[in-house]
Amino acid sequence: MRNNLFIIAKSGWSYIGYALLAFVIFSILDLDLLAFASFLLSVFFIYVFRNPEKEMPFFQPNSVVAPADGVVTTIQELEDSEYAYKIDIESSYFNIGVLRFPMDAKVETVTVVKGSRAVKNSKLFPLLNEYAELVFVNNADNKVKVLHRLKKSFAPIDIDLVQNQELMQRARYGTMINGVTSIYLKSNFRVNVSVGQQTSASETLIGYFS
C-alpha cells in the first residue's frame, strides 16, 4: 500500500474485479437489471477505493498530519498518565479511505482485531467493532497512538505495516472504509484543529510537538 501509486487502492481490486465479472456474466445471460446493478456496484467500488495523489505541504519537524479523511468530531482532554489529548476524526463513504502516516516515525506496535461492524450509535460499537491500534514513535521519542475503528462497512480494515518499520510522513499504510480514527497525543502537543473541521489525510495539520 505504501508504494501503491495506482489510482485504485490495492485492497479494492478484488471488489471491483468481482463486480465487473458479474456485470459481464449477467450481460451475456441478458439479465439486464442485474447487469446494471453490477455495473453500478463496480462504479461504487472504484469511488470508495480511489487513491489519488495529494498535495504535500511543508510542515516543520515534529508536526503531525491527519492520518485519515473526515470531520473532527471531538477534541478531548484525557485524565491519563500516558496521553493528554484524544482527537476523533469520523470518515464516511464519501471520504477517501486511504490511510497516511501521521509523522516521520517508526512503528512501535501494530494490533488488528477483527470484530463486528455495528453502527456508531450502538452500545456495542466501542466494545465489539473491528479496529486497528497503531503506535508511532519519532526520533525525538514523541509518541502518537492511532486507533482506527470500523463503523457499518462492507470491507475490513486493511493495514500494511509491521513492527519496527520506519516510514516518512504522508506514506500510505492501509485503507478503512467508513470508520472513526482516534488520535492520542502527549501533553507536549499543541493542537491545531477544531471540532467540525474537515480533514484531508496527509494535508491537514493536526499540530506540533513542542
C-alpha positions as CSV (number, residue, x, y, z in Angstrom):
1,M,0.0,0.0,0.0
2,R,2.7,2.5,1.0
3,N,4.2,2.3,-2.5
4,N,0.9,1.9,-4.4
5,L,0.6,4.9,-6.8
6,F,-2.2,3.3,-8.8
7,I,-5.4,5.2,-9.0
8,I,-7.2,2.5,-7.0
9,A,-6.1,1.2,-3.6
10,K,-4.8,-2.3,-3.7
11,S,-7.5,-3.6,-1.3
12,G,-10.2,-2.6,-3.7
13,W,-9.1,-4.5,-6.7
14,S,-10.9,-7.7,-5.9
15,Y,-14.2,-6.0,-5.2
16,I,-14.0,-4.2,-8.5
17,G,-13.0,-7.3,-10.3
18,Y,-15.8,-9.4,-9.0
19,A,-18.4,-6.7,-9.7
20,L,-17.2,-6.4,-13.3
21,L,-17.2,-10.2,-13.7
22,A,-20.8,-10.3,-12.5
23,F,-21.6,-7.5,-15.0
24,V,-20.1,-9.5,-17.9
25,I,-21.9,-12.7,-16.9
26,F,-25.3,-11.0,-16.4
27,S,-24.9,-9.2,-19.7
28,I,-24.2,-12.5,-21.6
29,L,-27.3,-14.0,-19.9
30,D,-29.4,-11.0,-20.9
31,L,-30.2,-10.2,-17.3
32,D,-30.3,-6.5,-17.8
33,L,-31.4,-5.4,-14.4
34,L,-28.7,-7.5,-12.6
35,A,-26.1,-6.4,-15.2
36,F,-27.0,-2.7,-14.5
37,A,-26.8,-3.3,-10.7
38,S,-23.4,-5.0,-11.1
39,F,-22.1,-2.0,-13.2
40,L,-23.3,0.5,-10.5
41,L,-21.6,-1.6,-7.9
42,S,-18.3,-1.6,-9.7
43,V,-18.6,2.2,-10.0
44,F,-19.2,2.4,-6.3
45,F,-16.2,0.3,-5.5
46,I,-14.0,2.4,-7.8
47,Y,-15.2,5.5,-6.0
48,V,-14.7,4.4,-2.4
49,F,-11.3,2.8,-3.1
50,R,-9.9,5.7,-5.1
51,N,-6.3,6.5,-4.3
52,P,-5.5,10.0,-5.7
53,E,-2.2,11.8,-5.3
54,K,-2.4,14.7,-2.8
55,E,-0.6,18.0,-2.3
56,M,2.4,17.7,0.0
57,P,2.5,21.0,2.1
58,F,5.7,21.6,4.0
59,F,5.4,21.4,7.8
60,Q,8.2,21.9,10.3
61,P,9.8,19.0,12.1
62,N,7.7,17.3,14.9
63,S,4.5,18.0,13.0
64,V,1.6,15.5,12.9
65,V,-0.8,15.4,10.0
66,A,-4.2,13.8,9.7
67,P,-3.9,10.0,9.0
68,A,-7.5,9.9,7.6
69,D,-10.0,12.0,5.7
70,G,-13.1,13.0,7.5
71,V,-14.5,15.5,10.1
72,V,-13.1,16.3,13.5
73,T,-16.0,15.3,15.9
74,T,-14.3,15.6,19.3
75,I,-11.2,17.0,20.9
76,Q,-11.0,15.6,24.4
77,E,-8.5,16.2,27.3
78,L,-7.7,12.9,29.0
79,E,-7.0,12.1,32.6
80,D,-4.4,9.6,31.5
81,S,-0.8,9.1,32.6
82,E,0.4,8.5,29.0
83,Y,-1.8,10.6,26.7
84,A,-3.3,14.0,27.3
85,Y,-5.5,14.5,24.3
86,K,-7.7,12.5,22.0
87,I,-8.9,13.8,18.6
88,D,-11.6,11.8,16.8
89,I,-12.0,12.0,13.0
90,E,-15.1,10.4,11.6
91,S,-15.0,9.2,8.0
92,S,-17.8,8.2,5.7
93,Y,-18.2,6.5,2.3
94,F,-17.7,10.0,0.6
95,N,-14.2,10.3,2.0
96,I,-11.1,8.8,0.6
97,G,-10.4,5.6,2.6
98,V,-6.6,5.5,2.1
99,L,-4.7,6.0,5.4
100,R,-1.5,8.0,5.7
101,F,1.4,8.1,8.1
102,P,1.0,11.0,10.6
103,M,4.7,11.8,11.0
104,D,8.2,10.6,10.2
105,A,8.4,7.7,12.7
106,K,8.9,4.1,13.5
107,V,6.1,1.7,14.1
108,E,6.3,0.6,17.7
109,T,3.2,-1.7,17.8
110,V,0.6,-2.9,15.3
111,T,-2.6,-4.6,16.6
112,V,-5.5,-5.5,14.3
113,V,-8.6,-7.1,16.0
114,K,-11.4,-8.4,13.8
115,G,-14.9,-7.9,15.1
116,S,-18.4,-6.8,14.4
117,R,-19.4,-3.8,12.3
118,A,-22.2,-2.2,14.4
119,V,-23.4,1.3,13.7
120,K,-21.6,4.1,15.6
121,N,-24.5,4.9,17.9
122,S,-24.8,1.3,19.1
123,K,-23.6,0.4,22.6
124,L,-21.6,-2.4,21.0
125,F,-19.5,0.0,18.9
126,P,-16.6,0.7,21.3
127,L,-16.7,-2.9,22.6
128,L,-17.0,-5.3,19.7
129,N,-16.3,-3.4,16.4
130,E,-13.3,-4.3,14.3
131,Y,-10.3,-2.0,15.0
132,A,-6.6,-1.4,14.3
133,E,-4.4,0.2,17.0
134,L,-1.0,1.6,15.9
135,V,1.7,3.3,17.9
136,F,4.3,5.5,16.2
137,V,7.5,7.0,17.8
138,N,9.7,9.5,16.1
139,N,13.4,10.3,16.6
140,A,12.6,12.8,19.4
141,D,10.8,10.0,21.3
142,N,7.4,11.6,20.7
143,K,4.7,9.0,20.6
144,V,1.3,9.0,18.8
145,K,-1.3,6.3,19.1
146,V,-3.8,6.0,16.3
147,L,-6.9,3.8,16.7
148,H,-9.0,3.1,13.5
149,R,-12.4,1.6,14.3
150,L,-14.9,0.5,11.7
151,K,-18.5,1.7,11.6
152,K,-21.0,-0.1,9.3
153,S,-18.8,-1.2,6.4
154,F,-18.6,-3.9,3.8
155,A,-14.8,-4.0,3.9
156,P,-12.4,-4.9,6.7
157,I,-9.6,-2.6,7.8
158,D,-6.5,-3.2,5.8
159,I,-3.2,-2.3,7.4
160,D,0.1,-2.8,5.6
161,L,2.6,-2.3,8.4
162,V,5.0,-4.3,10.5
163,Q,6.6,-3.6,13.9
164,N,9.8,-1.5,13.8
165,Q,9.1,-0.4,10.2
166,E,10.2,3.2,9.5
167,L,8.2,5.4,7.2
168,M,8.1,9.1,6.2
169,Q,5.2,11.3,7.0
170,R,2.3,11.0,4.5
171,A,3.2,7.5,3.3
172,R,0.2,5.2,2.6
173,Y,-0.2,2.4,5.0
174,G,-3.7,0.9,4.5
175,T,-7.4,1.6,4.0
176,M,-10.5,2.0,6.1
177,I,-13.9,2.5,4.5
178,N,-16.4,4.2,6.8
179,G,-14.9,4.4,10.3
180,V,-13.6,6.6,13.2
181,T,-10.0,7.4,13.7
182,S,-8.9,8.4,17.2
183,I,-5.5,10.1,17.6
184,Y,-4.0,10.0,21.1
185,L,-1.3,12.7,21.9
186,K,1.1,13.5,24.7
187,S,0.9,16.6,26.9
188,N,3.7,18.4,25.0
189,F,1.5,18.6,21.9
190,R,-0.1,21.8,20.5
191,V,-3.4,21.0,18.8
192,N,-4.0,22.9,15.5
193,V,-7.5,21.7,14.6
194,S,-11.0,22.4,15.8
195,V,-14.3,20.5,16.1
196,G,-16.2,20.5,12.8
197,Q,-13.1,20.9,10.7
198,Q,-12.7,18.8,7.6
199,T,-9.5,16.8,7.4
200,S,-7.6,15.5,4.5
201,A,-5.1,12.7,5.1
202,S,-1.5,14.0,4.8
203,E,-2.7,17.5,4.0
204,T,-4.3,18.7,7.3
205,L,-2.0,19.7,10.1
206,I,-3.1,18.2,13.4
207,G,-0.5,20.1,15.4
208,Y,3.1,20.1,16.7
209,F,5.1,18.5,19.5
210,S,7.0,21.2,21.5
